[in-house]
Amino acid sequence: MCTILVIDDEKGILQIIRQALTKFGHNVETADNGNEGIQKFDGGSYDIVITDIRMPGIDGNGVVQHIRQSDKKAVPVIAISGTPWMQEADNFDLVLQKPFPLRELVDSIHTLAPAKAMLAS
C-alpha cells in the first residue's frame, strides 16, 4: 500500500482518482492546486505524487521542480495532463495523457512505488 498525493485543479478528476486508488488499497490525499500540493508534500510523507501539469498559479512543472529540490527529491512523480507537451522533460518519472485508463495509472504506481511501500500491501 502506498501513500499518494494527487494534485489537480479539476475536482472531478481528484475524486475519480482517489476512489480508484483507494479501491486498490492505497492511502490517498488530494490538493486542488499546486501551492496546496507543495504544502502537503512538505508536511507529509508520500510514496508517490501525481500532479496535473496545467493548473493556475503553481503548475505541475513548479510542483515537480520543488520536489526535486527538496530533501525528498527521490519521490516518484507522475504527471497527468491533457497538454503533455507542456511538461518539462526530465523532471517527471512518467507522463500520462488525459484521458488515460485508470488501470494504466494503477500499474504505473506499482512500477514506480518504492519496494517498502508495496510490501505493506
C-alpha positions in Angstrom: 0.0 0.0 0.0 1.3 3.5 -0.9 0.6 6.9 0.4 -0.2 9.0 -2.6 -0.6 12.7 -3.0 -2.8 13.7 -6.0 -2.8 17.3 -7.2 -5.3 18.6 -9.8 -7.4 21.7 -10.1 -10.3 19.6 -11.5 -12.3 18.3 -8.5 -14.0 15.5 -10.6 -10.6 14.1 -11.6 -9.4 14.2 -8.0 -12.5 12.3 -6.9 -12.2 9.6 -9.6 -8.5 9.1 -8.9 -9.0 9.0 -5.1 -11.8 6.4 -5.4 -9.9 4.2 -7.8 -6.6 4.2 -5.9 -8.4 3.7 -2.6 -10.1 0.7 -4.1 -6.7 -0.7 -4.8 -5.7 -0.2 -1.1 -3.7 3.0 -1.3 -3.9 5.9 1.1 -4.7 9.0 -1.0 -4.6 12.7 -0.1 -5.6 15.4 -2.5 -4.8 19.0 -3.2 -6.7 21.2 -5.7 -3.8 23.4 -6.6 0.0 23.4 -6.8 0.5 25.6 -3.7 -1.6 23.4 -1.5 0.1 20.3 -3.0 3.6 21.7 -2.1 2.4 22.5 1.4 1.0 18.9 1.9 4.2 17.4 0.3 6.5 19.4 2.6 4.4 18.4 5.7 3.8 14.8 4.8 5.4 11.5 3.8 4.3 10.3 0.4 5.5 7.3 -1.7 4.3 8.9 -5.0 3.0 12.2 -6.2 0.6 12.5 -9.1 0.1 16.0 -10.5 -1.7 17.7 -13.3 0.7 19.8 -15.4 -1.5 22.7 -16.3 -3.0 24.5 -13.3 -3.4 28.1 -12.3 -0.7 29.5 -10.1 2.0 26.9 -9.4 1.6 24.3 -12.1 2.8 20.7 -12.2 6.2 21.8 -13.5 6.6 24.0 -10.5 5.4 21.2 -8.2 7.9 18.7 -9.6 10.7 21.3 -9.5 10.0 21.9 -5.8 10.1 18.2 -5.1 13.4 17.7 -7.0 15.0 20.4 -4.9 13.7 19.1 -1.6 15.2 16.6 0.8 12.6 14.1 -0.6 13.7 14.5 -4.2 13.6 10.7 -4.9 9.8 10.5 -4.5 8.4 9.4 -7.9 6.3 12.0 -9.6 3.7 11.1 -12.3 2.3 13.9 -14.5 -1.2 13.7 -15.8 -2.2 16.1 -18.5 -4.3 16.9 -21.5 -1.3 19.0 -22.6 1.7 16.6 -22.1 3.8 18.7 -24.4 3.9 21.4 -21.7 5.8 19.2 -19.3 9.5 19.7 -18.6 11.0 16.5 -20.0 13.5 15.3 -17.3 11.6 16.1 -14.1 8.8 13.6 -14.2 9.2 9.8 -13.8 6.2 9.3 -16.1 3.6 11.3 -18.0 0.1 10.0 -18.7 -2.0 11.9 -21.2 -5.6 12.6 -20.2 -7.8 10.7 -20.7 -6.0 7.6 -19.5 -7.3 4.2 -18.4 -7.3 4.1 -14.5 -5.7 0.6 -14.8 -2.7 2.3 -16.5 -2.3 4.6 -13.5 -2.5 1.8 -11.0 0.0 -0.3 -13.0 2.3 2.8 -13.1 2.1 3.2 -9.4 3.1 -0.4 -8.9 6.0 0.0 -11.2 7.3 3.3 -9.6 6.4 2.7 -6.0 9.3 2.1 -3.6 9.5 -1.6 -2.7 8.9 -1.0 1.0 5.5 0.7 0.2 4.4 -2.2 -2.0 5.5 -4.8 0.6 2.9 -3.3 3.0 0.1 -4.1 0.6 
